[in-house]
Amino acid sequence: MKIQILPSAKQDLVDGFHFYEARAEGLGTYFLDSLYSDIDSLLVYGGIHPVWFGSYYRMLSKRFPFAVYYRVDGEVICVLAVLDCRSSPTFQRNRLR
């Protein structure tokens, strides 16, 4: 298996980093470490999470209120978005289109 993180998901991670780093120095780095650890766990657990919005698996982060939306295409796990769970479901659905 291979994990591919799309540029839009990478930007979500950068935005989350800036948000948390503005709250406390070092918290942004902890955010990235935690989310990348969660994403790496998809190598073992990819495809077991609930399906949302019709065709995306959603894995909740263990330490932050974020969800990782991904698809499994053969041997590739494609991370499409890393979204704040506090945002509206309408925003999340529109963002995944």
VENZI-V788215 format. One line per field, one symbol per residue. ss: DSSP state (H for helix, E for strand, C for the rest). burial: + if it has 24 or more other C-alpha atoms within 12 Angstrom, else -. Layout:
BEGIN
ss: ???
burial: ???
END
This chain:
BEGIN
ss: CEEEECHHHHHHHHHHHHHHHHHCCCHHHHHHHHHHHHHHCHHHHCCCCCEECCCEEEEECCCCCEEEEEEEECCEEEEEEEEECCCCHHHHHHHHC
burial: --+++---++-+++-++-------------++-+++-+++++---++--------++++++--+-+++++++----++++++++-------+---+-
END
